[in-house]
Amino acid sequence: MSDLADDKTRKDLLNRLRRAEGQLRGIQRMIEEGQPCLDIASQMAAVRKALDSTYVRMTVCFMEQELSARLPANAAKGAALGEVLGDVQTLLGKIR
Amino acid sequence: MSDLADDKTRKDLLNRLRRAEGQLRGIQRMIEEGQPCLDIASQMAAVRKALDSTYVRMTVCFMEQELSARLPANAAKGAALGEVLGDVQTLLGKIR
């Protein structure tokens, strides 16, 4: 399976992961400070959600890249691929 | 909702989160190096799993702490609370 060629997407993914990393550090601080379990749980759920949407974002970008590469330019444009993939991203975001 | 009083558990949670943080940094490196999406996806799934089991661990420790505090010492011991909660942890680990 190939890598992600689009630089903008890669930057977007990196930013999301960097944010998640910061959130994880925040959770460690919360535990060290002895904050309530419920607050820690909320933050952990937030990181999980952030990772899941990063995963979906990567998958959809991969789809776009691979389909575009395989379809003739006109077909990809005519099929309004971007629109379909936007919907796919929304759908995948609901299930995970 | 109260915090986690048990120091050993807190250290365990902190270690797990620190490891997950390291995994997230590894994923960022993979993206920067242009590694295949499938490999990145596997690593992201691993972090998700690690976070989920950390969440379950925290929840079960919380249960143990709160139940022990509310039950008379004999009752908690007689009910073999630790055993039940070990099973609860296994069950929660399967569903998430």
N, CA and C atoms of all chains as a GROMACS GRO file, in nm:
protein
  576
    1MET      N    1   0.086  -0.120   0.000
    1MET     CA    2   0.000   0.000   0.000
    1MET      C    3   0.089   0.124   0.000
    2SER      N    4   0.049   0.223  -0.077
    2SER     CA    5   0.137   0.340  -0.093
    2SER      C    6   0.124   0.439   0.023
    3ASP      N    7   0.211   0.536   0.021
    3ASP     CA    8   0.209   0.640   0.123
    3ASP      C    9   0.124   0.758   0.077
    4LEU      N   10   0.110   0.857   0.164
    4LEU     CA   11   0.032   0.977   0.127
    4LEU      C   12   0.123   1.076   0.055
    5ALA      N   13   0.085   1.109  -0.068
    5ALA     CA   14   0.170   1.198  -0.147
    5ALA      C   15   0.140   1.345  -0.117
    6ASP      N   16   0.016   1.374  -0.077
    6ASP     CA   17  -0.025   1.513  -0.061
    6ASP      C   18   0.034   1.576   0.065
    7ASP      N   19   0.113   1.680   0.040
    7ASP     CA   20   0.184   1.745   0.150
    7ASP      C   21   0.091   1.813   0.249
    8LYS      N   22  -0.016   1.869   0.198
    8LYS     CA   23  -0.110   1.942   0.284
    8LYS      C   24  -0.177   1.844   0.382
    9THR      N   25  -0.213   1.730   0.329
    9THR     CA   26  -0.276   1.628   0.414
    9THR      C   27  -0.179   1.580   0.521
   10ARG      N   28  -0.057   1.556   0.480
   10ARG     CA   29   0.042   1.510   0.578
   10ARG      C   30   0.062   1.611   0.689
   11LYS      N   31   0.064   1.738   0.652
   11LYS     CA   32   0.077   1.843   0.754
   11LYS      C   33  -0.043   1.843   0.847
   12ASP      N   34  -0.161   1.826   0.786
   12ASP     CA   35  -0.284   1.822   0.865
   12ASP      C   36  -0.279   1.706   0.965
   13LEU      N   37  -0.239   1.588   0.917
   13LEU     CA   38  -0.230   1.472   1.006
   13LEU      C   39  -0.128   1.496   1.117
   14LEU      N   40  -0.014   1.552   1.079
   14LEU     CA   41   0.090   1.580   1.180
   14LEU      C   42   0.039   1.676   1.287
   15ASN      N   43  -0.034   1.779   1.245
   15ASN     CA   44  -0.089   1.873   1.342
   15ASN      C   45  -0.186   1.806   1.437
   16ARG      N   46  -0.270   1.721   1.380
   16ARG     CA   47  -0.367   1.651   1.465
   16ARG      C   48  -0.296   1.562   1.567
   17LEU      N   49  -0.193   1.491   1.521
   17LEU     CA   50  -0.122   1.400   1.611
   17LEU      C   51  -0.045   1.477   1.718
   18ARG      N   52   0.008   1.592   1.678
   18ARG     CA   53   0.080   1.675   1.775
   18ARG      C   54  -0.015   1.726   1.883
   19ARG      N   55  -0.134   1.764   1.840
   19ARG     CA   56  -0.235   1.808   1.937
   19ARG      C   57  -0.272   1.694   2.032
   20ALA      N   58  -0.292   1.575   1.975
   20ALA     CA   59  -0.327   1.460   2.058
   20ALA      C   60  -0.216   1.430   2.159
   21GLU      N   61  -0.093   1.447   2.114
   21GLU     CA   62   0.022   1.426   2.203
   21GLU      C   63   0.016   1.525   2.320
   22GLY      N   64  -0.015   1.649   2.290
   22GLY     CA   65  -0.029   1.750   2.395
   22GLY      C   66  -0.141   1.715   2.491
   23GLN      N   67  -0.251   1.664   2.435
   23GLN     CA   68  -0.363   1.624   2.521
   23GLN      C   69  -0.322   1.512   2.615
   24LEU      N   70  -0.242   1.418   2.562
   24LEU     CA   71  -0.196   1.306   2.646
   24LEU      C   72  -0.108   1.356   2.760
   25ARG      N   73  -0.025   1.456   2.730
   25ARG     CA   74   0.058   1.513   2.836
   25ARG      C   75  -0.030   1.581   2.940
   26GLY      N   76  -0.135   1.648   2.892
   26GLY     CA   77  -0.229   1.712   2.984
   26GLY      C   78  -0.295   1.612   3.078
   27ILE      N   79  -0.329   1.496   3.024
   27ILE     CA   80  -0.394   1.392   3.105
   27ILE      C   81  -0.296   1.341   3.212
   28GLN      N   82  -0.170   1.326   3.174
   28GLN     CA   83  -0.069   1.283   3.272
   28GLN      C   84  -0.060   1.385   3.387
   29ARG      N   85  -0.064   1.511   3.351
   29ARG     CA   86  -0.062   1.616   3.455
   29ARG      C   87  -0.183   1.603   3.546
   30MET      N   88  -0.300   1.578   3.485
   30MET     CA   89  -0.422   1.566   3.564
   30MET      C   90  -0.411   1.452   3.666
   31ILE      N   91  -0.354   1.341   3.620
   31ILE     CA   92  -0.338   1.226   3.711
   31ILE      C   93  -0.240   1.261   3.822
   32GLU      N   94  -0.130   1.325   3.785
   32GLU     CA   95  -0.030   1.363   3.885
   32GLU      C   96  -0.089   1.460   3.989
   33GLU      N   97  -0.177   1.546   3.942
   33GLU     CA   98  -0.239   1.644   4.033
   33GLU      C   99  -0.355   1.584   4.111
   34GLY      N  100  -0.388   1.457   4.081
   34GLY     CA  101  -0.498   1.392   4.153
   34GLY      C  102  -0.635   1.445   4.119
   35GLN      N  103  -0.656   1.480   3.993
   35GLN     CA  104  -0.788   1.531   3.955
   35GLN      C  105  -0.891   1.417   3.945
   36PRO      N  106  -1.020   1.453   3.951
   36PRO     CA  107  -1.126   1.350   3.953
   36PRO      C  108  -1.124   1.261   3.829
   37CYS      N  109  -1.157   1.134   3.851
   37CYS     CA  110  -1.158   1.036   3.742
   37CYS      C  111  -1.248   1.078   3.626
   38LEU      N  112  -1.359   1.141   3.658
   38LEU     CA  113  -1.454   1.178   3.552
   38LEU      C  114  -1.390   1.278   3.456
   39ASP      N  115  -1.315   1.374   3.511
   39ASP     CA  116  -1.250   1.475   3.426
   39ASP      C  117  -1.142   1.410   3.340
   40ILE      N  118  -1.069   1.317   3.400
   40ILE     CA  119  -0.964   1.246   3.325
   40ILE      C  120  -1.029   1.163   3.214
   41ALA      N  121  -1.142   1.099   3.247
   41ALA     CA  122  -1.214   1.018   3.149
   41ALA      C  123  -1.258   1.103   3.030
   42SER      N  124  -1.308   1.222   3.057
   42SER     CA  125  -1.351   1.311   2.948
   42SER      C  126  -1.235   1.343   2.856
   43GLN      N  127  -1.121   1.373   2.914
   43GLN     CA  128  -1.005   1.407   2.833
   43GLN      C  129  -0.957   1.287   2.752
   44MET      N  130  -0.964   1.169   2.814
   44MET     CA  131  -0.922   1.050   2.741
   44MET      C  132  -1.016   1.022   2.625
   45ALA      N  133  -1.144   1.045   2.647
   45ALA     CA  134  -1.241   1.027   2.539
   45ALA      C  135  -1.213   1.125   2.426
   46ALA      N  136  -1.172   1.247   2.463
   46ALA     CA  137  -1.143   1.349   2.361
   46ALA      C  138  -1.023   1.307   2.275
   47VAL      N  139  -0.920   1.252   2.337
   47VAL     CA  140  -0.803   1.207   2.261
   47VAL      C  141  -0.842   1.094   2.167
   48ARG      N  142  -0.921   1.003   2.218
   48ARG     CA  143  -0.967   0.890   2.137
   48ARG      C  144  -1.040   0.941   2.013
   49LYS      N  145  -1.129   1.036   2.036
   49LYS     CA  146  -1.206   1.093   1.925
   49LYS      C  147  -1.112   1.161   1.824
   50ALA      N  148  -1.016   1.233   1.875
   50ALA     CA  149  -0.921   1.303   1.788
   50ALA      C  150  -0.841   1.203   1.704
   51LEU      N  151  -0.799   1.094   1.767
   51LEU     CA  152  -0.724   0.992   1.694
   51LEU      C  153  -0.811   0.925   1.589
   52ASP      N  154  -0.936   0.900   1.625
   52ASP     CA  155  -1.026   0.835   1.530
   52ASP      C  156  -1.050   0.924   1.409
   53SER      N  157  -1.068   1.053   1.431
   53SER     CA  158  -1.095   1.138   1.316
   53SER      C  159  -0.968   1.156   1.233
   54THR      N  160  -0.852   1.148   1.296
   54THR     CA  161  -0.726   1.150   1.220
   54THR      C  162  -0.716   1.027   1.131
   55TYR      N  163  -0.757   0.916   1.188
   55TYR     CA  164  -0.755   0.789   1.114
   55TYR      C  165  -0.847   0.796   0.991
   56VAL      N  166  -0.967   0.847   1.013
   56VAL     CA  167  -1.063   0.862   0.903
   56VAL      C  168  -1.008   0.957   0.797
   57ARG      N  169  -0.951   1.068   0.844
   57ARG     CA  170  -0.895   1.166   0.750
   57ARG      C  171  -0.788   1.100   0.662
   58MET      N  172  -0.700   1.024   0.724
   58MET     CA  173  -0.595   0.956   0.648
   58MET      C  174  -0.656   0.859   0.546
   59THR      N  175  -0.756   0.784   0.590
   59THR     CA  176  -0.817   0.684   0.502
   59THR      C  177  -0.883   0.750   0.381
   60VAL      N  178  -0.954   0.860   0.406
   60VAL     CA  179  -1.024   0.927   0.297
   60VAL      C  180  -0.923   0.990   0.200
   61CYS      N  181  -0.816   1.048   0.252
   61CYS     CA  182  -0.714   1.103   0.163
   61CYS      C  183  -0.651   0.994   0.078
   62PHE      N  184  -0.630   0.880   0.139
   62PHE     CA  185  -0.576   0.767   0.066
   62PHE      C  186  -0.670   0.726  -0.047
   63MET      N  187  -0.799   0.718  -0.015
   63MET     CA  188  -0.899   0.684  -0.117
   63MET      C  189  -0.894   0.782  -0.232
   64GLU      N  190  -0.894   0.909  -0.200
   64GLU     CA  191  -0.893   1.013  -0.302
   64GLU      C  192  -0.771   0.998  -0.392
   65GLN      N  193  -0.656   0.982  -0.328
   65GLN     CA  194  -0.529   0.971  -0.401
   65GLN      C  195  -0.530   0.849  -0.494
   66GLU      N  196  -0.573   0.736  -0.442
   66GLU     CA  197  -0.565   0.613  -0.521
   66GLU      C  198  -0.670   0.611  -0.632
   67LEU      N  199  -0.790   0.660  -0.603
   67LEU     CA  200  -0.893   0.664  -0.707
   67LEU      C  201  -0.853   0.762  -0.817
   68SER      N  202  -0.805   0.880  -0.777
   68SER     CA  203  -0.765   0.980  -0.877
   68SER      C  204  -0.657   0.924  -0.967
   69ALA      N  205  -0.566   0.849  -0.909
   69ALA     CA  206  -0.454   0.796  -0.988
   69ALA      C  207  -0.501   0.688  -1.086
   70ARG      N  208  -0.610   0.621  -1.052
   70ARG     CA  209  -0.657   0.511  -1.135
   70ARG      C  210  -0.761   0.552  -1.238
   71LEU      N  211  -0.832   0.661  -1.212
   71LEU     CA  212  -0.936   0.705  -1.304
   71LEU      C  213  -0.879   0.802  -1.407
   72PRO      N  214  -0.934   0.805  -1.527
   72PRO     CA  215  -0.895   0.910  -1.621
   72PRO      C  216  -0.937   1.045  -1.562
   73ALA      N  217  -0.856   1.148  -1.588
   73ALA     CA  218  -0.877   1.280  -1.527
   73ALA      C  219  -1.023   1.326  -1.540
   74ASN      N  220  -1.080   1.310  -1.657
   74ASN     CA  221  -1.217   1.356  -1.680
   74ASN      C  222  -1.317   1.280  -1.593
   75ALA      N  223  -1.297   1.150  -1.584
   75ALA     CA  224  -1.389   1.068  -1.506
   75ALA      C  225  -1.388   1.109  -1.360
   76ALA      N  226  -1.268   1.131  -1.305
   76ALA     CA  227  -1.255   1.170  -1.165
   76ALA      C  228  -1.326   1.303  -1.141
   77LYS      N  229  -1.309   1.395  -1.235
   77LYS     CA  230  -1.370   1.527  -1.224
   77LYS      C  231  -1.521   1.515  -1.239
   78GLY      N  232  -1.562   1.438  -1.342
   78GLY     CA  233  -1.704   1.424  -1.372
   78GLY      C  234  -1.780   1.359  -1.257
   79ALA      N  235  -1.712   1.270  -1.186
   79ALA     CA  236  -1.779   1.198  -1.077
   79ALA      C  237  -1.787   1.282  -0.950
   80ALA      N  238  -1.733   1.403  -0.956
   80ALA     CA  239  -1.729   1.489  -0.837
   80ALA      C  240  -1.680   1.409  -0.717
   81LEU      N  241  -1.565   1.350  -0.738
   81LEU     CA  242  -1.505   1.261  -0.639
   81LEU      C  243  -1.494   1.327  -0.501
   82GLY      N  244  -1.453   1.453  -0.502
   82GLY     CA  245  -1.434   1.524  -0.375
   82GLY      C  246  -1.561   1.525  -0.291
   83GLU      N  247  -1.672   1.544  -0.360
   83GLU     CA  248  -1.800   1.551  -0.289
   83GLU      C  249  -1.835   1.415  -0.227
   84VAL      N  250  -1.818   1.310  -0.309
   84VAL     CA  251  -1.848   1.175  -0.260
   84VAL      C  252  -1.760   1.143  -0.139
   85LEU      N  253  -1.631   1.178  -0.151
   85LEU     CA  254  -1.539   1.142  -0.043
   85LEU      C  255  -1.565   1.223   0.083
   86GLY      N  256  -1.615   1.344   0.065
   86GLY     CA  257  -1.656   1.423   0.182
   86GLY      C  258  -1.767   1.350   0.258
   87ASP      N  259  -1.860   1.296   0.180
   87ASP     CA  260  -1.970   1.221   0.243
   87ASP      C  261  -1.919   1.093   0.309
   88VAL      N  262  -1.824   1.026   0.241
   88VAL     CA  263  -1.766   0.904   0.299
   88VAL      C  264  -1.701   0.937   0.433
   89GLN      N  265  -1.630   1.051   0.436
   89GLN     CA  266  -1.564   1.090   0.561
   89GLN      C  267  -1.666   1.114   0.673
   90THR      N  268  -1.777   1.177   0.638
   90THR     CA  269  -1.882   1.199   0.736
   90THR      C  270  -1.937   1.065   0.786
   91LEU      N  271  -1.961   0.974   0.692
   91LEU     CA  272  -2.016   0.844   0.730
   91LEU      C  273  -1.919   0.767   0.821
   92LEU      N  274  -1.791   0.764   0.782
   92LEU     CA  275  -1.694   0.692   0.864
   92LEU      C  276  -1.678   0.758   1.001
   93GLY      N  277  -1.694   0.888   1.004
   93GLY     CA  278  -1.682   0.960   1.131
   93GLY      C  279  -1.792   0.924   1.228
   94LYS      N  280  -1.907   0.881   1.175
   94LYS     CA  281  -2.020   0.849   1.264
   94LYS      C  282  -2.004   0.711   1.326
   95ILE      N  283  -1.942   0.620   1.252
   95ILE     CA  284  -1.940   0.482   1.301
   95ILE      C  285  -1.828   0.457   1.399
   96ARG      N  286  -1.715   0.521   1.385
   96ARG     CA  287  -1.602   0.489   1.473
   96ARG      C  288  -1.612   0.555   1.608
   97MET      N  289  -1.723   1.324   4.153
   97MET     CA  290  -1.656   1.194   4.148
   97MET      C  291  -1.512   1.209   4.199
   98SER      N  292  -1.469   1.112   4.276
   98SER     CA  293  -1.338   1.130   4.341
   98SER      C  294  -1.222   1.094   4.249
   99ASP      N  295  -1.101   1.119   4.298
   99ASP     CA  296  -0.981   1.087   4.222
   99ASP      C  297  -0.931   0.948   4.261
  100LEU      N  298  -0.825   0.904   4.196
  100LEU     CA  299  -0.766   0.773   4.230
  100LEU      C  300  -0.667   0.789   4.344
  101ALA      N  301  -0.694   0.718   4.452
  101ALA     CA  302  -0.608   0.733   4.570
  101ALA      C  303  -0.484   0.643   4.560
  102ASP      N  304  -0.498   0.531   4.490
  102ASP     CA  305  -0.390   0.431   4.490
  102ASP      C  306  -0.271   0.476   4.403
  103ASP      N  307  -0.158   0.489   4.472
  103ASP     CA  308  -0.039   0.540   4.405
  103ASP      C  309   0.012   0.447   4.296
  104LYS      N  310   0.002   0.317   4.322
  104LYS     CA  311   0.052   0.219   4.225
  104LYS      C  312  -0.027   0.228   4.095
  105THR      N  313  -0.158   0.242   4.109
  105THR     CA  314  -0.243   0.254   3.991
  105THR      C  315  -0.212   0.380   3.913
  106ARG      N  316  -0.192   0.488   3.986
  106ARG     CA  317  -0.162   0.614   3.917
  106ARG      C  318  -0.032   0.603   3.838
  107LYS      N  319   0.066   0.538   3.899
  107LYS     CA  320   0.194   0.519   3.828
  107LYS      C  321   0.174   0.432   3.704
  108ASP      N  322   0.092   0.329   3.719
  108ASP     CA  323   0.064   0.240   3.605
  108ASP      C  324  -0.002   0.319   3.492
  109LEU      N  325  -0.102   0.400   3.527
  109LEU     CA  326  -0.170   0.481   3.424
  109LEU      C  327  -0.073   0.578   3.358
  110LEU      N  328   0.010   0.641   3.439
  110LEU     CA  329   0.108   0.737   3.384
  110LEU      C  330   0.204   0.668   3.287
  111ASN      N  331   0.249   0.548   3.324
  111ASN     CA  332   0.338   0.474   3.234
  111ASN      C  333   0.270   0.441   3.102
  112ARG      N  334   0.146   0.399   3.112
  112ARG     CA  335   0.072   0.365   2.989
  112ARG      C  336   0.058   0.489   2.901
  113LEU      N  337   0.025   0.601   2.962
  113LEU     CA  338   0.004   0.723   2.882
  113LEU      C  339   0.135   0.772   2.822
  114ARG      N  340   0.244   0.755   2.899
  114ARG     CA  341   0.374   0.797   2.848
  114ARG      C  342   0.412   0.712   2.725
  115ARG      N  343   0.384   0.583   2.735
  115ARG     CA  344   0.411   0.494   2.622
  115ARG      C  345   0.329   0.535   2.499
  116ALA      N  346   0.200   0.564   2.523
  116ALA     CA  347   0.113   0.606   2.412
  116ALA      C  348   0.165   0.734   2.348
  117GLU      N  349   0.215   0.824   2.434
  117GLU     CA  350   0.272   0.950   2.383
  117GLU      C  351   0.391   0.919   2.291
  118GLY      N  352   0.476   0.826   2.334
  118GLY     CA  353   0.590   0.787   2.251
  118GLY      C  354   0.544   0.725   2.119
  119GLN      N  355   0.439   0.645   2.126
  119GLN     CA  356   0.385   0.584   2.003
  119GLN      C  357   0.336   0.692   1.908
  120LEU      N  358   0.271   0.794   1.963
  120LEU     CA  359   0.220   0.904   1.879
  120LEU      C  360   0.336   0.977   1.811
  121ARG      N  361   0.445   0.995   1.884
  121ARG     CA  362   0.562   1.060   1.823
  121ARG      C  363   0.618   0.972   1.711
  122GLY      N  364   0.617   0.841   1.734
  122GLY     CA  365   0.663   0.747   1.631
  122GLY      C  366   0.578   0.757   1.504
  123ILE      N  367   0.448   0.773   1.522
  123ILE     CA  368   0.358   0.783   1.406
  123ILE      C  369   0.388   0.911   1.327
  124GLN      N  370   0.415   1.019   1.401
  124GLN     CA  371   0.450   1.144   1.332
  124GLN      C  372   0.577   1.125   1.248
  125ARG      N  373   0.673   1.054   1.305
  125ARG     CA  374   0.795   1.026   1.229
  125ARG      C  375   0.763   0.946   1.103
  126MET      N  376   0.677   0.847   1.119
  126MET     CA  377   0.641   0.763   1.003
  126MET      C  378   0.580   0.846   0.891
  127ILE      N  379   0.493   0.941   0.930
  127ILE     CA  380   0.430   1.026   0.828
  127ILE      C  381   0.535   1.115   0.762
  128GLU      N  382   0.623   1.172   0.844
  128GLU     CA  383   0.728   1.258   0.789
  128GLU      C  384   0.818   1.182   0.692
  129GLU      N  385   0.842   1.055   0.725
  129GLU     CA  386   0.930   0.973   0.639
  129GLU      C  387   0.855   0.917   0.518
  130GLY      N  388   0.723   0.943   0.510
  130GLY     CA  389   0.646   0.895   0.396
  130GLY      C  390   0.625   0.744   0.396
  131GLN      N  391   0.606   0.687   0.513
  131GLN     CA  392   0.584   0.542   0.518
  131GLN      C  393   0.442   0.506   0.472
  132PRO      N  394   0.420   0.380   0.433
  132PRO     CA  395   0.290   0.338   0.378
  132PRO      C  396   0.175   0.359   0.476
  133CYS      N  397   0.060   0.395   0.423
  133CYS     CA  398  -0.059   0.420   0.505
  133CYS      C  399  -0.096   0.301   0.592
  134LEU      N  400  -0.077   0.182   0.539
  134LEU     CA  401  -0.118   0.063   0.614
  134LEU      C  402  -0.036   0.050   0.742
  135ASP      N  403   0.094   0.079   0.734
  135ASP     CA  404   0.179   0.071   0.853
  135ASP      C  405   0.140   0.177   0.955
  136ILE      N  406   0.110   0.296   0.904
  136ILE     CA  407   0.068   0.405   0.993
  136ILE      C  408  -0.064   0.368   1.060
  137ALA      N  409  -0.154   0.309   0.980
  137ALA     CA  410  -0.284   0.269   1.034
  137ALA      C  411  -0.267   0.167   1.147
  138SER      N  412  -0.176   0.072   1.128
  138SER     CA  413  -0.153  -0.030   1.233
  138SER      C  414  -0.107   0.036   1.362
  139GLN      N  415  -0.016   0.132   1.348
  139GLN     CA  416   0.034   0.199   1.468
  139GLN      C  417  -0.074   0.282   1.535
  140MET      N  418  -0.159   0.345   1.454
  140MET     CA  419  -0.268   0.424   1.512
  140MET      C  420  -0.366   0.334   1.585
  141ALA      N  421  -0.391   0.216   1.527
  141ALA     CA  422  -0.481   0.121   1.594
  141ALA      C  423  -0.420   0.076   1.727
  142ALA      N  424  -0.288   0.061   1.730
  142ALA     CA  425  -0.221   0.018   1.853
  142ALA      C  426  -0.235   0.124   1.963
  143VAL      N  427  -0.220   0.251   1.927
  143VAL     CA  428  -0.235   0.358   2.028
  143VAL      C  429  -0.378   0.360   2.081
  144ARG      N  430  -0.472   0.345   1.989
  144ARG     CA  431  -0.613   0.346   2.029
  144ARG      C  432  -0.638   0.235   2.130
  145LYS      N  433  -0.586   0.116   2.101
  145LYS     CA  434  -0.604   0.002   2.189
  145LYS      C  435  -0.539   0.030   2.326
  146ALA      N  436  -0.421   0.089   2.323
  146ALA     CA  437  -0.350   0.119   2.448
  146ALA      C  438  -0.429   0.220   2.532
  147LEU      N  439  -0.486   0.320   2.464
  147LEU     CA  440  -0.565   0.420   2.538
  147LEU      C  441  -0.691   0.357   2.595
  148ASP      N  442  -0.753   0.269   2.516
  148ASP     CA  443  -0.875   0.205   2.564
  148ASP      C  444  -0.847   0.118   2.686
  149SER      N  445  -0.736   0.045   2.684
  149SER     CA  446  -0.711  -0.041   2.800
  149SER      C  447  -0.670   0.044   2.921
  150THR      N  448  -0.610   0.160   2.897
  150THR     CA  449  -0.581   0.252   3.007
  150THR      C  450  -0.711   0.302   3.069
  151TYR      N  451  -0.806   0.330   2.982
  151TYR     CA  452  -0.937   0.380   3.028
  151TYR      C  453  -1.006   0.273   3.114
  152VAL      N  454  -1.004   0.151   3.065
  152VAL     CA  455  -1.066   0.041   3.139
  152VAL      C  456  -0.996   0.022   3.274
  153ARG      N  457  -0.863   0.028   3.270
  153ARG     CA  458  -0.786   0.012   3.394
  153ARG      C  459  -0.828   0.117   3.497
  154MET      N  460  -0.838   0.240   3.452
  154MET     CA  461  -0.876   0.349   3.542
  154MET      C  462  -1.016   0.324   3.598
  155THR      N  463  -1.107   0.283   3.512
  155THR     CA  464  -1.245   0.261   3.555
  155THR      C  465  -1.255   0.149   3.658
  156VAL      N  466  -1.180   0.041   3.635
  156VAL     CA  467  -1.186  -0.072   3.727
  156VAL      C  468  -1.123  -0.035   3.863
  157CYS      N  469  -1.013   0.040   3.857
  157CYS     CA  470  -0.951   0.084   3.983
  157CYS      C  471  -1.046   0.173   4.061
  158PHE      N  472  -1.115   0.256   3.988
  158PHE     CA  473  -1.213   0.344   4.051
  158PHE      C  474  -1.322   0.261   4.119
  159MET      N  475  -1.373   0.161   4.048
  159MET     CA  476  -1.476   0.072   4.105
  159MET      C  477  -1.426   0.009   4.234
  160GLU      N  478  -1.304  -0.046   4.228
  160GLU     CA  479  -1.248  -0.114   4.344
  160GLU      C  480  -1.238  -0.018   4.463
  161GLN      N  481  -1.188   0.098   4.435
  161GLN     CA  482  -1.169   0.199   4.540
  161GLN      C  483  -1.302   0.239   4.604
  162GLU      N  484  -1.399   0.266   4.519
  162GLU     CA  485  -1.527   0.316   4.572
  162GLU      C  486  -1.606   0.207   4.642
  163LEU      N  487  -1.602   0.086   4.587
  163LEU     CA  488  -1.675  -0.024   4.651
  163LEU      C  489  -1.610  -0.059   4.785
  164SER      N  490  -1.476  -0.066   4.785
  164SER     CA  491  -1.406  -0.098   4.910
  164SER      C  492  -1.438   0.005   5.018
  165ALA      N  493  -1.448   0.130   4.977
  165ALA     CA  494  -1.474   0.236   5.074
  165ALA      C  495  -1.615   0.229   5.130
  166ARG      N  496  -1.707   0.173   5.052
  166ARG     CA  497  -1.847   0.171   5.092
  166ARG      C  498  -1.888   0.043   5.164
  167LEU      N  499  -1.814  -0.065   5.140
  167LEU     CA  500  -1.849  -0.192   5.202
  167LEU      C  501  -1.773  -0.210   5.334
  168PRO      N  502  -1.834  -0.280   5.430
  168PRO     CA  503  -1.758  -0.315   5.550
  168PRO      C  504  -1.639  -0.403   5.508
  169ALA      N  505  -1.526  -0.389   5.577
  169ALA     CA  506  -1.404  -0.461   5.538
  169ALA      C  507  -1.430  -0.610   5.514
  170ASN      N  508  -1.505  -0.671   5.605
  170ASN     CA  509  -1.530  -0.816   5.592
  170ASN      C  510  -1.606  -0.849   5.465
  171ALA      N  511  -1.705  -0.767   5.435
  171ALA     CA  512  -1.790  -0.792   5.319
  171ALA      C  513  -1.708  -0.784   5.191
  172ALA      N  514  -1.622  -0.682   5.184
  172ALA     CA  515  -1.539  -0.664   5.064
  172ALA      C  516  -1.449  -0.785   5.045
  173LYS      N  517  -1.392  -0.831   5.157
  173LYS     CA  518  -1.300  -0.944   5.151
  173LYS      C  519  -1.376  -1.072   5.116
  174GLY      N  520  -1.491  -1.090   5.183
  174GLY     CA  521  -1.572  -1.210   5.162
  174GLY      C  522  -1.621  -1.221   5.019
  175ALA      N  523  -1.646  -1.107   4.957
  175ALA     CA  524  -1.701  -1.109   4.820
  175ALA      C  525  -1.591  -1.133   4.717
  176ALA      N  526  -1.466  -1.144   4.764
  176ALA     CA  527  -1.353  -1.161   4.671
  176ALA      C  528  -1.362  -1.058   4.560
  177LEU      N  529  -1.371  -0.934   4.604
  177LEU     CA  530  -1.393  -0.820   4.514
  177LEU      C  531  -1.289  -0.816   4.402
  178GLY      N  532  -1.163  -0.844   4.441
  178GLY     CA  533  -1.056  -0.838   4.341
  178GLY      C  534  -1.081  -0.930   4.223
  179GLU      N  535  -1.132  -1.048   4.255
  179GLU     CA  536  -1.157  -1.147   4.151
  179GLU      C  537  -1.268  -1.099   4.056
  180VAL      N  538  -1.377  -1.051   4.116
  180VAL     CA  539  -1.488  -1.001   4.036
  180VAL      C  540  -1.441  -0.888   3.945
  181LEU      N  541  -1.364  -0.798   4.002
  181LEU     CA  542  -1.321  -0.681   3.924
  181LEU      C  543  -1.223  -0.719   3.814
  182GLY      N  544  -1.144  -0.823   3.839
  182GLY     CA  545  -1.057  -0.874   3.733
  182GLY      C  546  -1.141  -0.920   3.614
  183ASP      N  547  -1.252  -0.988   3.645
  183ASP     CA  548  -1.341  -1.033   3.539
  183ASP      C  549  -1.408  -0.916   3.469
  184VAL      N  550  -1.446  -0.816   3.549
  184VAL     CA  551  -1.509  -0.697   3.490
  184VAL      C  552  -1.412  -0.630   3.392
  185GLN      N  553  -1.284  -0.624   3.433
  185GLN     CA  554  -1.183  -0.563   3.346
  185GLN      C  555  -1.171  -0.641   3.214
  186THR      N  556  -1.172  -0.773   3.224
  186THR     CA  557  -1.166  -0.855   3.103
  186THR      C  558  -1.287  -0.828   3.014
  187LEU      N  559  -1.404  -0.822   3.076
  187LEU     CA  560  -1.527  -0.799   2.998
  187LEU      C  561  -1.523  -0.662   2.929
  188LEU      N  562  -1.485  -0.561   3.003
  188LEU     CA  563  -1.481  -0.426   2.944
  188LEU      C  564  -1.376  -0.418   2.835
  189GLY      N  565  -1.268  -0.495   2.853
  189GLY     CA  566  -1.162  -0.496   2.752
  189GLY      C  567  -1.208  -0.554   2.620
  190LYS      N  568  -1.308  -0.641   2.626
  190LYS     CA  569  -1.354  -0.705   2.503
  190LYS      C  570  -1.447  -0.613   2.424
  191ILE      N  571  -1.521  -0.532   2.493
  191ILE     CA  572  -1.624  -0.456   2.422
  191ILE      C  573  -1.571  -0.328   2.358
  192ARG      N  574  -1.474  -0.265   2.418
  192ARG     CA  575  -1.431  -0.134   2.365
  192ARG      C  576  -1.340  -0.147   2.246
   0.00000   0.00000   0.00000
